[in-house]
Amino acid sequence: MTEAQYRAHPAINISALKAFRRSPLHAKHGFEEEHDASAAMKIGSLLDHRILGTEYLWTTSPYDDFRSKEAKAWRDDQDHRGVTVFKQDEIEQVDGMVAAVRAHPVAARLFSKGSAQRTLIASYESPGGKTCDRKCMVDWVPETGNVLVDLKKTRNASPFGFGRQIMDLSYHAQAAYYLDIWKQTFLEAQSRGWIWVCVEDVKPYAVAVYTASPEMLDHGDKLWRSWINQWLECCDMDSWPGYNGDDITEIKLPSWAAKEAGL
């Protein structure tokens, strides 16, 4: 299944489910918390292409900018052909990230042999008996080792920085969701481990490799199950409330503000 076919498939994915962190209304309208700027998304796609070997059409711009008629015509032609255009400094940025990943002993070993973008479609049944199809696309499945690998571009790959990013963007819920689909699809007796390979997108392009702890995966598992059960209930009732429905909710002073005020 190509990436376009995957995106067109009607099964629910983790990005849509994550929107339940905001409200069912956000989920209905396809809200995604993790929204990179267009340039950052391009860098991530090129990084995946270079490290994972995914299909991606790209070229380096021969122009410093696109102010001239000739430059605009060239850029528009590339867009029409589905080719993503990069400036030279962006290519150098990705080159640095790729070199850093390949120089890292653990990351290089993980990506040495395996398969990229493994697409899985599986069913789900809620405790109440409601069912739906769900899908995922796993970044990388190493040829050896009982793990699944997720390549992440990040600004801060330190344990504190990336740990905060995991919680902010529910990466652990994505991990648990993917692992559950994999286990169901292949009828494996034990769940696989989950590994994040993180590479910073600024010099010196530091790389870190993390595995998700059982406690983190357990928390993530509870999250995605609560979201998908909400999804099924909303679909069944055709009701997609916002933050507090018809209620008036008291909003409290945030804990950090109360601490600053000595309360």
Protein Blocks (a to p, Z undefined) as FASTA:
>chain_A
ZZklmmmpmbdcfklmmmmmmommlmmnopafblcdfklmmmmmmmmmmmnopacddddd
fbfblkbmklmmmmmmmmmnopacddfklmmmmmmmmmmmmmpmklmmmmmgccehiacd
dddddfkopacddddddfbacfbdjddddddddfblcfklmmmmmmmnommmmmmmmmmm
mmmmnopabdcddddddddfbdehiacdddddfklmmmmmmmmmmmmmmmmmmmmnopac
dfkomaccdddddfklmmmnoZZ
